[in-house]
Amino acid sequence: MLRRILVVLAAAAPIGAATTILDTFDAMTVTQPASLCTVSLVPARTGNGIQLAWQTGSKSLYAGVAAGNGSAAWDSAAGISFWVKGDGSDHLGAIEFIWNGDYAQRYAAAFRIDSTAWTKVMIPWSDVLPEVSNAGNVPLDPAGVHKPSLLQSMAFGKWWYWRDDLACTYIVDDFALESTIIQDTNFYRPSGSPLARVRAKLQAGQPISVVTMGDSLTDYLHNSNTTTNWPTYFRNGALSTYSCTATVVNPAIGGTTLRANVVMLPKWTQITTTPDLVTIFFGGNDWGTIGAVPPDGIRGPQFRLVIADAIRRVRRATLGTADVMVMTTCPMDVQWDTMAELADAGRLAAADENAGVCDIWNVFHTYGSTHSQLFASDQVHLSSTGQQVVATAVLNAINAGGGTTTGTTTGTPTSTSGSGTSGTSGTSTSTSSGSTTSGVTGGTGTVTDTGGTGSTTCGLGGGLASLLTLATLACARRRRR
């Protein structure tokens, strides 16, 4: 309850703030997706509202909002708002925009639907998040190039990377611009050792809870991880070495990037509000297609900013209760040194934000010419040996306090390019959003899998056919991990 109260205070609209209604939703101004969603006009908080009843499997389907195209007034606003009445489930709703007609520049935000009372969702522009890993998709800036006024084709719906696509229903009312949205500006940056709290619990044999954000190197459902995986090796190692019971919440989703998982942050934070540790382990999908000219992913300097932003958002979402660990990008057997600058970016971002570091890149490079044993037959994902090396490295990093490293990456890089809410009735919520040692045993065990759901959706723009074409091209171009 304390956390919810604090979130409301952090994202409320101050007295005197102006709300400019863009669409009352008293008439049917939201388009019906091609399938798996019923859009209907129903009695709402004031007048009518739009009910969206999504069926299971409704990813990459979108209900477009007629008033969801930016104008000059959007650059003077602090963000957008709308009222929501949820179905009481722990699923999420989501909105998405495209920017300036460019489907490679997409922005998304998620909102909770776990309250059946009317809740005002207020989303500042800083929480309308870039969700594509490329050089052009950068944060919105009313004073810069990526202005909110160029947002287009707002839609309710979820893009391909959502795992939480089970049936859910919510009603929306009164879509508006907000002149002011008060946000939590506390970075919750630790003053001392970044992993001091979780380290103390581990060494004392006290229970800990760990959230493992990641892609297919972490995802339980990827075929390389169904029998053995590093989070379970970590859990078993914590128990056997430190007599510490670790509860692992694993929202990792194969094929996804860090940006997508930051959008999906509200999914696991509404369930696991006060974890002891959150690990951030990405890079392969963020890099994009190996050898693409020009690069179709992001490179070191931009990845550093994305990781730093993720650290801040995790800390805010947990009100500073979670220690945060950056796990540097894992190399691939077939591209051993290619992504070195992403590993450097992880170290630098951790130093920027005083987060812990587990240097997976350098740990793997200690294996030299024998490193192939760390990988599965596809030379990208981890073998059981590689999983154990990762798990042990994480335990060692916690035990050492997780201080940031100042050295550079081992190896030679081949590329250097570079809602809280407020309300008058009902409750409210907001989008805010060394060497290894032995001691890790076992492969499977009882773990908590959140299913990796979260928050992002896709802009409507060119219609369903265009969206499906784009998704198909993206899948073909990217070697997902």
N, C-alpha and C positions, 0 to 999 in steps of 0.2 A: 504493500500500500504506500509506503514512504516513497518508493521509486516512482510510482505513478504520479503522486502529488508533485514531486520535484519536476518531472517531465512537463506537467501542465504549466507550472510556473515558468519554465524555461522557454516555452513556445507560445505563450499567450499573446494576445493583442492588447496593447496598453489602452488605458482610457483615452478617448479622443482620436483613436486610430480610425481611418476611413476605410470602409468596405464598399467597393464598387461592383455591383452585381453585373455579371456578363450574361448569365442565363439563369432564369428562375427554374427552369425545367418544368414549368407548368404545362408546356406543350411538348410533343414528341420531337425533340431536336437531336436525338442520339440515334445513329444508324444501327441497324440490326446486322450483326455478323453473319457470315454465310451459313454457319452451322454452330451447334453446340452451345448456343446462348440465346435466351429469350429476353428481349428488351420490351418493357411494358411501362405504361403510364399508370401510376398508383397514387393514392392520397399520401401526402408527405408531411413534413414539419410545418410548412406553410404552403397552402395550395397543393399542387401535385409535385411529384418527383419521378425520377427514372429508376426502375428496378431492373437490375441485371442478374439473371439467374444462369450461372455458368454450369455446364455439365462437365463431368470428368473427361479429361483429354482435350481441354479447350485452349491449348497453347497456340500461339501465332494466329489468334483470331481477335478481332478488334471491333469495338463499338465506338465509332467516331463521334466527337463532340463538335457540333456546328460552330459554337463560339470559341473553339479552341485554337484559334489562329492569332498570333501576336499582333500588336499594334504599338505605336509610339508610347501609348499609356503604360504598356507593360514595363518599359525601361524605367519609369518613375515609381513603379510599385516595388514593394519588398518581396512579393511572391503571390501565390494563389491560394484560394481556400475553397472548400465545399463541405457541405454537411453529409454525414454518412450514418446510416442505420444498418448495422451488420446482422449476421445470423448467429452470432455467439460462438463461432468456430475460431480455431487458431490459424486459419488460412489468411491470406492477405489479398487485398485488392491492389491494383496497380494502374498507373497512368503512364503514357509514353508520348513523346513528341519527336518529330524530325526537325532538323534545323536548316532553314533556308533552302528547302527542297532537296537536301542532300541526305540520302538514306544511309550514308556512311557516318553521319553525325547524328546520333540518336541520344535522347535524354529520357530518363525514367525516374519514377519515385514509387514507393510502396506505401500502403496505409493499412492499418489494422481494421478488422471487422469483427473483433471478438466482443464488442458491446452491442446489445440490442436496443440501447438508448441512442437518441440522436447525439452525434458527436461532431464537433467542428474540426475538420482537418485543415491545418495551416501549413503550407509548404513554402519556405523561403527559396529564392532562386538557388542558393548554395546547396539545397537538398534536391534540386532537380538535376540528377547526376548524369554525366557522360557515361555511356555503357559500352561503347565500342573501343577496343584497344587499337587506336591508330593515332598518328601524329596530329590530325586535324580535330579530333573530338576532345575539346578542352572544356574546362568549367565555364559556365555562363558568367558573363560580366556585363552589367548594364552600361558601364563606362568604357568597355573595350570593344573588341571585334565581335565576339560571340554574345550578342545582345539578346535578351529575352524577347524583344519585339520581332525577332526573326524565327521564333518557334512556330511550328505549323503542325496541323493535323493531329491535335490532341486526341487520344483515344484511351478508353479503358480496355485492359486486356493484358496478356502475358506473352512475352517473347519466348523463343525456342528453349532457352537455357533453364527455365523454371522446371523444377521437379514437382513442386506442389501444384498440380493441375487437377486436383479433385474438385468435385462439385461444391459450389458455394453461391450464396446470394447476398446482395446488398442493395440498398436504395441510396441514391444520391440526390441532393437538393442544393440549389443556390450556389452555382459556380461563380467565383468572384475574384477580383484583385484586392490585395490588402496593402494599405499604405505603409504599415509598420508591423513587423513580427518580431517579438522579443525572442532571442535565441540564447542558449547556453554557450557562453564564450569561454568557459573554463576548459582548458586542455587536459586537466587531471594528470599533468606530467609529474612523475615521481621525482623527488629531490635527490634521492640516493640511488642505490642499486636497483635497476629496473625490475629484477625478478626476486627481490628480497622476501616478499610475502609468500610466494609459492615455494621458494627455496626453503624457508623456515618450516613450512608445513611438511614438505617432502622429507626433509632430514629428521623431523620429529615423528615421522610415521603417521601423520594425521591425514585424514581423507582430503582429497583435492578434486576439483572439477575442471576439466580441460575441454575447450572448444577448438576443433581442428579445422580451420578454414583452408580450403585447397581445391585442387583439380583432380584429375584421375590418379595422380600419385598417392592421393589420400582417400579418394572415394571408395567406400566399401563395395559399391555395386559394379565397379570396373572389374573386368574378368581377371586382371592380374592381382586383385585384392580379395577375392571371394573366399579363398582358403587361408591365406596369411596376408597381413597388412601391417604397416608400421604403427598406426594408433593402438592396435591390440598388443603388438610387441611392447610398446611403451607402457601400456597399462600393466601388463604382466611383469615387466621389468621393475616398475615402481613398487609392485607388491613384493617381488622376490628379493630385491636389493635393499629397499628402504622400509618394508612392511607398511607401505602406503597404498591405500585403496584409491585408485583413480577412476572417477566416472568420466567417460569420454563422450562428448556430444559432437557428432561428426556431420556438419552440414555440407561437406565437400561434394562437388558435382563435376564429373568428368567432362572435359571439353570447354570448361568455363575459364574466364579470366578473373583477375582480382577486381576489376571494375564491376563486373556482373555480380560478384559476391558482396561487394559493398552495397549495391542496390538491394540485395536480398538480406541485408543485415537485420531488418526488423523481424524476420521470421524466427531466427533462433534467439534473439534477444528478448522476445516476449515470453519465451518459455524458460530460458536460462538467463536470469537477470543478473546474477552475481557470480560468474565463473571465477576461479582462481587464476586461470591462465587461458589466453587465446593465442593460438599459433597461426601465422600467416605464411603460406607456402605456395608460391605461384611462380610463373615465368614462361613456361613452354608455350602456352597458348597466347600469352601476352606478347611474346616475341613475334608471332605470326608465322607465315610460311617461310621455311628455311630457304634462303637463296633468292627470295622475291626482290625484284628491282623495279621500282623503288620499294623499300620495305613496306609491308602491309600491316605491321604491328607497331609496337612502341619500343623505344630504345632507352638506354640508361638514364639520361637526365629526366625524361618524362616519367619513367617508371619510379624513380626516386620520389617524385611528387605524389604519384598515385599511392605508393606505400605509406608515405607520411600522412596523407589524408586518411587512409584506412586506419592507421594507428589512432589518430585523433577521434575518428568516428566510433571505433570500438570502445575507447575510453569514455567517451560521452554517453554512449548507449548503455554502458554498465556503471555509469556515475563514478568511474575511477576505481571500481572494486577489482577489476581484472588487471593482472600483469599481462603485458603483451610481448610476444616473441616473434621476431622476423626470422624465418628460415630462408636462407639464401637460395636462389634458383638452383635447381639440380641440373647438372650437365646431362647430356645424352651420350650414349656409347658411340653413336655414329656422328655426333657433332660435339666433340669433347670440349672444345674451347669456344665455340661460336657465341654463346650467350654470356660470356664473362662479364660484360658491362652490366647485365641485369643483376648478377651477384654483387658487383660493386655498388649498384644502386640500393640494394637491400641493406648493406652495411651502412651506407651514408644516411639513408632514411632513418634507420634505427638510431644512429648517432644524433641526427637532427632532433628526434623526438624522445631521446633517452629510453628507448625500448631495448629489450633483450635481443640477442643474436644467437642463432644456432647456425654455424657456417657450414651448411651441407656441401656447398661447392668445394671448399678447401678440404673437408673431410674426405670426400670422394677422390680428390686429386692426390691424397696420400697413397692411394692404391696404385698409382703409376700405370705401368703396362699391364697390370692384372685387373684393371677396373671393369673389364667385361663381365666378370662374375657378379657384379652388382646389378645387372640388368636382365630383364626377361628376354625372351627370344626376339621380340620386336625391336630391341636395342634402344628403347625409349622408356618403358615402364620398369618398375623395380622387380628384381628377383627376391626370393625370401631372404637371401643374404643382404641385398641392398636395403630391404625393409628393416632388417635388424640393425644395420649400420645407422640408418636414419633415427630409429627409436633410441638407440644408445646415445647418439649425438645429442638428441633433445634432452635426455636425462642428464647427461654430462653438463650441458649448457645451463640447466636449472641449478644443478649442484654447484656450479662455479659462479652463480649469481647472474649469468647472462649478460655481462658487460659488453658493450660494443667493441668491435675490433677496429684497429686503425690501419691494418695492412691492406694490401691489394690482393686481387684474385690470383690464385695459382693458375698458371696456364696463359696462353696467348690468345686474346680475342681476335676473331676474324672480321669483326665489324665494329666500327666506332660511330656510326651514324646515330647520327642521332634522330509521426508528425504530432508531434505534440499538439495539443489542441487546446482550444478554449471553448467554452460553451455557455449559453444562457440556460439551456436545459439539457440534462443528461451529462455524461462524463466526457472526457476529451483525451485525445492521444496525438502523437506527432511523429513525423518522419524526421528524424534527425540523423539526422543520422550520424677445434683442436683434434686431437686423435681420438679414436674410439676406444672404449673399454668393454669388457664383457659384462654380462649381467642381465641381458634381455633374452627371455625364453618364451616359448609358446607362440602359437599362431592365431588361434581363434579364442573367443570368449564372449561373455555377455557385455554388450556395449549398447549405447543409445545412439540411434541414427535418426536425425531429425528429418531426413529425406531431402535436405538441401534446398528447401524452398525459400523463396524470398521475394525480392522486389524488383522486377523490371518488366517493361512492356514495350510495345513497339508502336511507332507512329502509323497513322492510317494512310495518308498521302495518296499513293497511286492505287490503292485498293488491295484486295486480298491477293489477286494474281501477282501484283508487283512484289508484295511482301513475301510470298512463297518463292518467287523467283530469286529474290535477294537472299533468302535463307538458304536456298539450294546452292547458289553460287558461293556463299560464305562457307558452307560445309565442304564444298569441293576444293576451295582454295586453302583452307586451314587444316593442318594436321593436328587434330585435337588430341589432347593428352587426358 
